[in-house]
Amino acid sequence: MTIVSYSKGVATSLEAADALAALGVSCEVINIRTLRPLDRKTIIDSVVKTNRLVTVEEGWPACGIGAELGACIYESEAFNYLDAPVERVTGADIPMPYAANLEKDAIPIAQNVVNAVQKVCYRSG
């Protein structure tokens, strides 16, 4: 499994990768570090190897980096290697709540990533 993220999402992705390792799922977590230039080659090479991609970001689903990463894969030779559609884990599609307890529910947590990985691996949670 390839998991691609940046910024705070990397810690969430690494936490999920540890939980998935306990379930027998091996993950490559890629921290893209910069959005421009985007290291497409590393991502494409990983997807060719793993055949699956989950993206993780705290932003909204529309027009996010996850959408760009999906397009990057769909427009490359890696598309032919995919065994499942690209899955995006994003923040909730709502304005960011002011209350701290609601804010925690609006951003991705490791369990969201675990669920997405299980979905693209065709495993039941």
Secondary structure, 3 states (H helix, E strand, C coil): CEEEECCHHHHHHHHHHHHHHHCCCCCEEEECCCCCCCCHHHHHHHHHHHCCEEEECCCCCCCCHHHHHHHHHHCCHHHHHCCCCCEEECCCCCCCCCCHHHHHHHCCCHHHHHHHHHHHCCCCC
